[in-house]
């Protein structure tokens, strides 16, 4: 899980663009797709080739037509690479004329069919294995697939017929999955919604039932999450905002609608894991349980920050009580991401892994990545394995053959994405703070090095900056959890991240 998200408004891009271009050059991030890969993408965009259960390919006009299903998408404003669309409804019990209060729910979740546009073993496939994930820079994104596919032909844009991997998930009245199946279909999204608009309509009661059910199902799934002992870590996002004729950093707390939308994706990922485990072939996203020492250290941090963590309260339960709009809680939520490090991928073929090795500890259940194939390589393979398992067919050779090497490929890509994120945060913070060298700020000490307590990390109250702090080598130890005054000593974008000294 990324440590910090960074969003930069268009107006703030100009002073950062050169430094970000230099960063991409330093990290050897490709600016363009190879001509052969681009040519494949342009051709596939005009005529997608749909894989079949027998390993052959067919055309989109042979797909089951469910374009009458009024799907809708929910994404950040301006998004064009739309992986998911949903339609939510109440179930009608067998023999009944209409749904009842206890009849449960049906989730239709359409996922962009990346496999219809990428030929296994071709140039575009090779480039996707090189890129692994879409990379997000504050000023632009470097896509996994060419824009002809990711933002046009495969994207679930409104009022466009698209090939999709369509999940049908039935839930009981308590939100527990009773049946799950997946198939290929031709779909058509009816509306492109954003989180803020969705939240407004849910709050003022004007949302139509398919959208209003997002809150109902989301809350039920959150209750299921609590019962499993799972963790939903809604860390705040860093944003650049205009203030007093300039720009500064602030935190934005996620909206409830974002969490409810995420629950639909989690629900699908868990159903995918169960399908693959039952079939004996698949690839899971796994995360070992955090060692006791890490949890104990986090308890010390909570105490230092003044976060009330009763001894009988679990870590998962504590997280749900925190308010990311409060500075101390935001600081603690950032530190909590340390327990989610160490995630990886577990592939298997023929024999499912031991149950203890198949669990994602933050989800508290087996889980798989299948809902973002336009932005993440592994989802294309996992979706294909789920389609085969749901149909009772053998997994296609191209997907099965890639399984042994996929975990290492994904790990390499994930490390690169994490490096991009870290360096982008350092660069943006330094760019916005470089004119304030020598100024003093109120800060919270959120971390102290064990081997040198004169060095650590501070979280400024305003602006929303997290940086290193170092006292004199012969100075006193930094007071973990205390509020201190610090002076900005360094901020050189692309070279030196922000660094403070105690006043």
C-alpha positions in Angstrom: 0.0 0.0 0.0 1.4 3.4 -0.9 2.5 5.6 2.0 1.2 8.9 0.7 -1.0 9.9 -2.3 -0.2 13.2 -4.0 -2.5 15.2 -6.1 -1.4 18.4 -7.9 -3.8 20.9 -9.4 -3.3 22.1 -13.0 -2.5 25.6 -11.8 0.4 24.4 -9.6 2.1 22.3 -12.3 4.1 25.0 -14.1 6.9 25.4 -11.4 7.2 21.7 -11.0 7.1 20.4 -14.5 10.8 20.7 -15.3 11.8 18.9 -12.0 9.3 16.1 -12.7 10.6 15.6 -16.2 14.1 15.4 -14.8 12.9 12.8 -12.2 11.3 10.7 -15.0 14.6 10.8 -16.9 16.6 9.8 -13.8 14.3 6.9 -13.1 14.4 5.8 -16.8 10.6 6.0 -17.1 9.6 5.5 -20.8 8.0 8.4 -22.5 6.6 6.5 -25.4 5.6 3.0 -26.4 7.7 1.1 -28.9 6.4 1.5 -32.4 5.5 -2.2 -32.7 3.5 -2.1 -29.4 1.8 1.1 -30.4 0.8 -0.4 -33.7 -0.6 -3.5 -32.0 -2.6 -1.3 -29.7 -4.0 0.9 -32.5 -5.1 -2.3 -34.4 -6.6 -3.9 -31.4 -8.6 -0.7 -30.6 -10.3 -1.0 -33.9 -10.9 -4.8 -33.7 -10.7 -6.4 -30.3 -10.2 -10.2 -30.3 -12.1 -12.0 -27.5 -10.4 -15.0 -25.9 -12.6 -18.1 -25.6 -12.7 -21.0 -23.1 -11.1 -23.3 -25.8 -8.1 -20.9 -26.2 -9.3 -19.5 -29.5 -10.4 -16.0 -30.2 -13.6 -14.5 -31.5 -15.0 -11.1 -32.2 -17.0 -8.7 -29.9 -20.2 -9.3 -31.8 -20.3 -12.9 -30.4 -20.5 -11.7 -26.8 -23.6 -12.0 -24.7 -25.3 -8.5 -25.1 -26.2 -7.0 -21.7 -26.1 -3.4 -22.8 -29.6 -2.9 -21.3 -28.0 -3.2 -17.8 -27.7 0.5 -16.7 -24.2 0.4 -15.4 -22.4 3.5 -13.9 -18.8 4.3 -13.1 -17.5 6.2 -10.0 -14.0 7.7 -10.4 -12.1 10.9 -9.6 -13.1 13.8 -11.9 -11.5 13.8 -15.3 -10.6 10.1 -15.2 -10.5 8.4 -18.6 -9.1 5.0 -17.8 -12.3 3.5 -16.3 -11.7 -0.1 -15.2 -15.0 -0.7 -13.4 -18.7 -0.1 -13.8 -21.5 -1.3 -11.5 -25.2 -1.8 -11.2 -26.7 -2.6 -7.8 -30.1 -3.9 -7.1 -32.2 -5.8 -4.6 -32.8 -9.5 -5.2 -36.2 -10.9 -5.9 -36.7 -14.2 -4.1 -37.8 -17.2 -6.3 -41.6 -17.1 -6.8 -41.9 -13.6 -5.5 -43.2 -10.6 -7.5 -40.8 -8.1 -6.0 -37.9 -7.8 -3.7 -38.5 -7.9 0.1 -36.7 -6.1 2.9 -34.7 -9.3 3.7 -34.2 -10.6 0.2 -30.6 -9.4 -0.2 -28.8 -7.7 -3.0 -27.3 -8.4 -6.4 -24.0 -6.7 -7.5 -23.2 -6.5 -11.2 -19.6 -5.4 -11.6 -18.2 -5.0 -15.1 -14.4 -4.9 -15.4 -12.6 -3.7 -18.6 -11.5 -6.7 -20.7 -7.8 -6.0 -21.2 -7.3 -9.5 -22.6 -9.4 -8.6 -25.6 -6.8 -6.0 -26.7 -3.5 -7.6 -25.7 -2.3 -10.6 -27.7 -0.2 -13.0 -25.5 3.4 -13.1 -26.6 3.1 -10.0 -28.8 5.0 -6.7 -28.6 2.2 -5.0 -26.5 2.2 -7.9 -24.1 6.0 -7.7 -23.7 5.8 -3.9 -23.0 3.1 -4.5 -20.4 5.3 -6.9 -18.6 8.1 -4.3 -18.7 5.9 -1.6 -17.3 3.8 -3.8 -14.9 1.7 -0.9 -13.6 0.5 2.6 -14.5 2.8 5.1 -12.8 1.3 8.2 -11.2 3.3 11.4 -11.2 1.8 14.6 -9.8 1.6 16.1 -13.3 0.8 13.1 -15.4 0.5 9.3 -15.5 2.6 6.9 -17.5 0.1 4.2 -18.6 0.4 0.5 -18.6 -1.3 0.4 -22.0 -1.3 3.0 -24.8 -4.1 5.6 -24.5 -5.8 4.1 -27.6 -6.7 1.2 -25.3 -6.6 2.5 -21.7 -8.5 5.7 -22.3 -10.5 4.8 -25.3 -11.3 1.3 -26.7 -11.1 -0.7 -23.5 -12.2 2.0 -21.0 -15.8 1.8 -19.8 -16.7 5.2 -20.9 -20.4 6.2 -20.9 -22.6 5.5 -23.9 -20.1 3.2 -25.5 -20.4 -0.6 -26.1 -17.4 -2.4 -24.6 -16.3 -6.0 -24.0 -16.1 -6.6 -20.3 -15.6 -9.3 -17.7 -18.9 -9.2 -15.9 -19.2 -10.4 -12.3 -22.6 -11.3 -10.8 -22.5 -11.4 -7.0 -25.5 -12.3 -4.8 -25.5 -11.1 -1.2 -27.9 -11.9 1.6 -29.6 -9.3 3.7 -26.5 -9.1 5.9 -24.1 -8.5 3.1 -22.6 -12.0 2.9 -21.9 -13.4 -0.5 -24.1 -16.4 -1.3 -23.1 -17.0 -5.0 -20.5 -15.6 -7.3 -20.0 -16.0 -11.1 -18.2 -14.3 -13.9 -18.5 -14.3 -17.7 -17.6 -12.2 -20.7 -20.3 -9.8 -22.0 -20.9 -6.7 -24.1 -21.8 -3.8 -21.7 -22.6 -0.1 -21.9 -22.1 2.3 -19.1 -24.9 4.9 -18.7 -23.2 7.5 -16.4 -19.8 8.6 -15.3 -20.0 9.8 -11.7 -17.4 11.3 -9.4 -17.0 10.8 -5.6 -18.1 14.3 -4.5 -21.3 14.2 -6.6 -22.1 10.7 -5.4 -21.6 11.8 -1.8 -23.9 14.8 -2.3 -26.7 12.8 -3.7 -26.4 10.1 -1.0 -26.4 12.8 1.7 -29.4 14.8 0.4 -31.5 11.7 -0.4 -31.8 12.3 -4.1 -29.8 9.2 -5.3 -31.8 6.7 -7.3 -31.9 3.2 -5.8 -29.0 1.6 -7.8 -26.7 4.4 -6.4 -28.4 4.6 -3.0 -27.6 0.9 -2.5 -23.9 1.7 -2.7 -24.2 3.1 0.9 -26.4 0.2 2.1 -24.1 -2.5 0.7 -21.0 -0.6 1.6 -22.0 -0.3 5.2 -23.0 -4.0 5.4 -19.6 -4.9 3.9 -17.8 -2.7 6.4 -19.7 -4.5 9.2 -18.5 -7.8 7.7 -15.0 -6.4 7.6 -15.2 -5.6 11.3 -16.4 -9.1 12.1 -13.4 -10.6 10.2 -10.9 -8.3 12.0 -9.9 -6.7 8.8 -8.3 -3.2 8.4 -9.6 -0.3 6.4 -6.9 2.3 6.5 -8.3 5.6 5.2 -5.2 7.6 5.3 -5.6 11.3 4.1 -4.3 12.4 0.8 -1.9 15.2 0.3 -3.1 17.9 -2.1 -1.6 21.2 -3.4 -4.1 24.0 -2.7 -4.1 27.7 -3.5 -3.7 30.0 -0.5 -2.9 33.8 -0.3 -1.8 34.0 -3.9 0.5 31.0 -3.7 0.4 27.2 -3.1 0.7 25.1 -0.1 0.1 21.4 1.0 -3.0 20.3 2.8 -4.6 17.0 3.6 -7.9 15.8 2.2 -9.9 13.2 4.2 -11.5 10.5 2.0 -15.3 10.7 1.6 -17.5 7.8 2.9 -18.5 7.2 -0.7 -14.9 6.3 -1.6 -14.8 3.7 1.1 -18.2 2.2 0.0 -17.0 2.1 -3.6 -13.8 0.3 -2.4 -15.9 -2.3 -0.7 -17.4 -3.4 -4.0 -13.9 -3.9 -5.4 -12.8 -5.7 -2.2 -15.9 -7.9 -2.4 -15.0 -8.9 -6.0 -11.4 -9.5 -5.2 -12.4 -11.9 -2.4 -14.8 -13.7 -4.6 -12.1 -14.0 -7.3 -9.7 -15.5 -4.7 -12.3 -18.1 -3.6 -12.9 -19.1 -7.3 -9.2 -19.6 -8.0 -8.6 -21.5 -4.7 -11.5 -23.9 -5.5 -10.1 -24.5 -9.0 -6.5 -25.1 -7.8 -5.0 -22.5 -10.2 -4.6 -18.8 -9.5 -2.6 -15.9 -8.2 -3.5 -14.1 -4.9 -2.4 -10.9 -3.3 -1.1 -11.9 0.1 0.2 -10.1 3.2 1.6 -11.8 6.2 0.5 -10.8 9.7 2.6 -7.9 11.1 5.1 -9.1 13.7 4.3 -8.4 17.3 7.2 -6.1 17.6 5.8 -3.8 14.9 2.4 -3.6 16.6 4.1 -2.9 20.0 6.1 -0.1 18.4 3.0 1.4 16.9 1.3 1.3 20.3 4.2 3.4 21.6 3.7 5.8 18.8 0.0 6.0 19.5 0.7 6.8 23.2 3.3 9.4 22.2 0.8 11.1 19.8 -2.0 11.1 22.4 -4.1 8.6 20.4 -6.2 6.6 22.9 -5.6 2.9 22.2 -7.1 0.8 25.1 -5.3 -2.4 25.7 -8.4 -4.5 24.9 -9.0 -2.8 21.5 -7.5 -4.4 18.4 -5.5 -2.5 15.9 -8.3 -3.0 13.3 -10.9 -1.6 15.7 -8.8 1.4 16.6 -8.3 2.5 13.0 -12.0 2.9 12.5 -12.2 5.4 15.4 -9.7 7.8 13.9 -10.5 11.1 12.2 -8.0 11.9 9.4 -8.9 15.6 9.7 -7.2 15.8 13.0 -3.4 16.4 12.9 -2.4 13.8 15.4 -4.8 11.2 13.9 -3.5 12.0 10.4 0.1 11.5 11.6 -0.8 8.2 13.3 -2.6 7.0 10.1 0.5 7.7 8.1 2.6 5.6 10.6 0.0 2.8 10.4 0.9 2.1 6.8 4.1 0.4 8.1 2.1 -2.6 9.2 0.9 -3.1 5.6 4.3 -3.4 4.1 5.5 -6.8 2.9 2.6 -7.6 0.5 3.3 -9.8 -2.4 1.7 -12.3 -4.8 1.3 -16.0 -4.4 0.8 -18.1 -7.6 -0.3 -21.7 -7.6 -1.1 -24.3 -10.3 -2.5 -27.7 -9.4 -2.5 -27.4 -5.6 -3.9 -24.5 -3.6 -1.6 -23.0 -1.1 -1.9 -23.7 2.6 -4.7 -21.5 4.1 -2.3 -19.7 6.3 -0.3 -18.7 3.2 -3.3 -17.6 1.2 -4.6 -14.8 3.3 -4.1 -11.0 3.0 -3.9 -10.0 6.6 -5.4 -6.5 6.1 -8.4 -8.1 4.3 -8.4 -10.9 6.8 -9.3 -13.3 4.0 -7.9 -14.6 0.7 -7.9 -11.8 -1.9 -6.9 -11.3 -5.5 -6.3 -8.3 -7.8 -8.9 -8.4 -10.7 -10.6 -5.0 -10.8 -7.9 -2.8 -12.4 -6.6 -4.5 -15.6 -6.1 -1.3 -17.4 -3.6 -0.1 -14.7 -2.1 -3.3 -13.3 -0.7 -6.3 -15.2 -1.7 -9.2 -12.9 -5.4 -8.4 -13.1 -5.6 -9.5 -16.8 -4.2 -13.0 -15.8 -6.3 -13.4 -12.6 -9.5 -12.4 -14.5 -8.8 -15.1 -17.1 -8.2 -17.7 -14.5 -11.5 -16.7 -12.8 -13.4 -16.9 -16.1 -12.1 -20.4 -16.6 -12.9 -21.5 -13.0 -16.4 -20.0 -13.2 -17.1 -21.9 -16.5 -15.6 -25.1 -15.1 -13.0 -25.1 -17.9 -9.3 -25.4 -17.9 -7.2 -22.3 -17.6 -5.8 -21.1 -20.9 -2.2 -21.9 -21.6 -1.1 -18.3 -22.0 -2.4 -17.4 -18.5 -1.2 -20.6 -16.9 2.2 -20.4 -18.4 2.8 -16.9 -17.0 2.0 -17.9 -13.4 5.5 -18.9 -12.2 7.1 -15.6 -13.2 4.2 -13.2 -12.4 5.0 -12.7 -8.6 8.5 -11.6 -9.3 7.4 -9.3 -12.2 4.7 -7.7 -10.0 7.2 -7.2 -7.2 9.6 -5.4 -9.5 6.9 -3.2 -10.8 5.5 -2.5 -7.3 8.9 -1.4 -6.0 9.3 0.9 -9.0 5.9 2.4 -8.3 6.7 2.9 -4.6 10.0 4.6 -5.6 8.2 6.9 -7.9 5.7 7.8 -5.2 8.4 8.5 -2.6 10.5 10.6 -4.9 7.5 12.6 -6.1 6.4 13.4 -2.6 9.9 14.6 -1.7 10.2 16.6 -4.9 6.8 18.4 -4.5 7.3 19.1 -0.9 10.8 20.6 -1.6 9.5 22.6 -4.5 6.7 24.2 -2.4 9.0 24.8 0.6 12.2 26.0 -1.1 11.3 29.7 -0.7 10.8 29.2 3.1 14.3 28.2 4.2 14.8 29.6 7.7 11.2 29.8 8.6 9.9 28.1 11.7 6.9 25.8 12.0 4.9 23.9 14.7 5.5 20.2 14.2 4.7 16.9 15.8 7.6 14.4 16.3 6.2 11.1 14.8 9.3 9.0 14.7 12.7 8.8 16.4 15.6 6.7 15.2 16.4 4.0 17.7 20.2 4.1 17.0 20.3 7.9 17.0 17.5 9.6 19.0 18.7 13.0 17.8 17.2 12.2 14.4 13.7 11.4 13.4 10.6 12.5 11.5 8.2 15.4 12.1 4.7 16.1 10.8 4.0 19.8 10.4 0.7 21.1 11.6 0.5 23.5 8.6 1.4 22.9 5.7 0.8 19.2 5.4 4.5 18.2 5.2 6.3 15.3 6.6 10.1 15.6 6.8 13.3 14.6 8.4 14.5 16.4 11.5 18.0 16.3 13.0 19.3 18.0 16.1 23.0 18.5 16.9 24.8 15.2 17.4 25.5 16.2 21.1 22.0 17.6 21.5 19.1 16.1 23.5 17.0 13.2 22.1 13.9 14.2 20.1 10.7 13.9 22.2 8.5 11.4 20.4 4.9 12.5 20.3 5.7 16.1 21.5 4.9 19.3 19.7 8.1 21.2 18.9 9.2 24.2 16.9 11.4 23.4 13.9 13.3 25.5 11.3 13.4 24.5 7.7 17.1 23.9 6.8 17.0 22.3 3.3 14.5 22.1 0.4 16.0 21.6 -3.0 13.6 19.9 -5.4 15.1 16.9 -7.1 18.2 16.9 -4.9 17.5 17.4 -1.2 14.2 16.6 0.4 12.8 18.9 3.1 14.9 18.7 6.3 14.3 20.5 9.6 16.3 21.3 12.7 14.7 21.8 16.2 14.5 25.5 17.3 
